[in-house]
């Protein structure tokens, strides 16, 4: 794990292929090369906007790197540990280097209807089914398998720092969603979407109190209880819909 002080200075651990090599070495039951997809999501804890999932596949070749200061390079790693400019640069390089990648999303209305766990699963399935080839195994960042059958899943904590394929998915998902939220900022100025990406920043919370939620807000969430003028807009999800909620922390 990269210390917070190191991340603040722009120092990050380079993702590698340790997990991918381990999966390829394990018996697959079908022979031949095991196709591995790295999957990561962004937007789970936001109050507005979609949850976005990217699936990425590599040929296990060395990933691109960016020039840094002096003779140093910026290595591919978890998008949260990269400066915005570096994420943008990687997002331009990765599509030409990856053997396949795809984006899936679930919007706020779908999240309100089925809950975050099911929305994440749907977004991930949309991404995976859009890949050029169906993967044999999926690496998920974190401890929770929100995909489950029929997908063969390997959950790994901090996979976005440890796995090249998951790191690539992390960067592409983050940049894609940030761009979407920046576009919404032009449509709904004052909520700070370009800066907060729909997360609960002070600017965002003040705009909600004064102007209420936009069509891009998740109306079933508990923050609506703290908005007396707009509480009547809160949606109540059918507890039988979806498969329950994941922690937003």
N, C-alpha and C positions, 0 to 999 in steps of 0.2 A: 504494500500500500504506500502511495506517495504521501509524505507529510504535507500538511497544509502550507507550511512555510515554503516548501519546495515548489508546490503548485503555484504559489503566489509569485515566485521568481521565474516561472516559466519552465521549470525543470520537471520532466515527467518521465516515467518509465516507458520504454519502448515496448509496445505489444509484440508478442512473438507467436510461434506456432506450437508451443508445448501441448496445448489441449488438442489441437488439430492432429498432431502426430500421434498422440495417444489414441485418439479415436480411429485413426487409419490403421493403427497396429492391431486393434481389437478385431476379433472375427466378426464379419458382417453377415455371414449366412448366405450371401449372394455372389461372392467372388468379385474380382475386379476392383477398381478404385472406389473408395467410399466418397460420395459427394457430401460435402459439409457446408451448411449455411450458418452464418453468424447472424443473430437477430438482436436488435435493441430497439427500445421505445423511448419516446420523449413526449412530455405533456401530460403525464399521469396525474400530477398534483396541481395542474393549472385550474383556474376557475373559468376560463374561457378558451375557446378554440378546440380543435380536434386532438385526439391522441394519435400519434404518428409512429408507425413501425417500419423499419427498414430491414430487409434480408439481403445479405451480401455473401458472395461466393468468390473464392480466390483459387489460383492454381498452386498455391503455397510458394510462390516466388517472393523475393524480398519486396516489401511495400515501398511506395514512393516516400521520400523524405523532403523536407523543405530546408533551404539554406538558412542558417542562423547567424548570429554574430560571430566574428572571427572565423575559425575553422569548424565551429559546431554546426550540427544539423538539428532540425526539429523533427522528432520521430512521431509516427502515427500512434495515437493512444486515445483514451477516453476523451470525448469531445469536451467534457466539463473542465479538463485540464489544459485545454488549448485556448489560446487567445482567439477572439473572433476572426481576426484577419487570417490566422493560420487555419481555422476551420474552413473559411471560405476558399482558401488556396487548396486545401486537401479536397474539398468538394468538387473543384474543377479537375483535379488529377485522378481521383479514384474511379470515376465511371469508365475511363479509358483503360485502366489497369485491371479492374475486376473482371472476372469471367462472366459474372452475372450479378445484377442487383435489382431490387424492386421496392417500391414504397406502397404501404397500405395505410389506411386511416379509418377512424370512426369519429363522426362528428358529435357535437354536444347533444343533439337530439337523440342520437342512438345511445350515447352514454346514459342519458336520463332514463331511457326506456329499459335498458337491459343491465345497467351497472357496469362498473369499470372492468371487472374480470372478464366478462363476456365481450365487452367492447374491445379490450386488448386482444383477446383470442381472435375475434373477427378481423381486426386490422392485421394481425400477424399472418393469418391464413390468406388474406388477400395479397399480402406481399409475397408469401412463399409460393402461392399458386401462380403468381405472375413471373416467376423465375424461368429462365429458358429450360432448365432441367429440374425435376423434383428432387430435392436433397434426400439422402439416406438418413441423415441425422442433423439435428438443429442444436446449436449452442445458444442458450438463453442466458442473458445477464441477470444475476440474482438467484434467490433461493426458491422462487415460486414458479412452478410449471403451469402457466396459464394456457398452454397449448394442448398438452396431453394427447391421447390417442386420436387419430392413427399415427401421429408424428412420433418419431423416436427423438427424445429430448435429453440433452445434457445441460443441467443447470449449474452455473458456476458463479460464485460471488466475485465481483470485480472482474468479470470476464471482459468488460470494455477496456480494461487496462492490460489484460493478460493474453487476449486472443486477437490476432490481426483481423480476422473476419468480423468479430463483434465490434472492434474499434472502428472499422470502416463503416459498419452499419450505424454505429453511434454518431459518427460525424455527419453522414448523409441524412439521417433522420433529423438531427438537430438543425442543420442548415436549411433543410426543406421546410420544417415547421416555423423556424424563425422568419423565413421569407414570407410564408403565408400570413403570419401575425403582423408583419410590417405592412403588408397590403391592407389588412383590416384596420390598421392604425389610420390610414388615409380615409377609410370609409367611416370610422367612428373615432374621430380625434378626441383627445382628452382622457382616454382610458390608459394611455401609456403602453399600448400593445407592442409597439416597436421596441420598447426598452424592457418591458417585463414579460413579453411573450404570453400574456394572459395569466401570469402568476400574481398573487396578491401583494403587489407593491403598494406603498402609501398613495401614490397617484391613482392607481386602479381602484383602491378601496374608496377614496374620496369621490371619484366619478360615479361609482355605484350608488353611494349614498345620495348624491345629488340628482343623478339622471336615470338611475335604475339599470337593470341588465339589458344587454343588446341581444339580438337573435343568436349570437355566438356564445352566450353564457350557458353554463351547466346549471339548470334551474332546480335540480333535485338535490343540490348540495347544501350542507348545513350553513354556509355563509349567508344564505337567504334569510335564515332566522334572525340575523343581526341587522336586517334592513327593514325597519318597521313600515316605511312607506311602500315597500315593494314586496312585502312578505306574501301578499295574496297571489303573487305570480309563481310561487314555489310549486314545483311538480313533485308528486309523490309516486315513486316507482312501485309497481306491483312486486311484492316480495317474491313471487314465484317466477318472475322474469329473470333471465340470465342465470348466472351461477354464483351470485354473491359478489362481495367486494373484496378487493385487495386493500391492504393498508396503504394510505397515501404518503406515508413517511418513508 
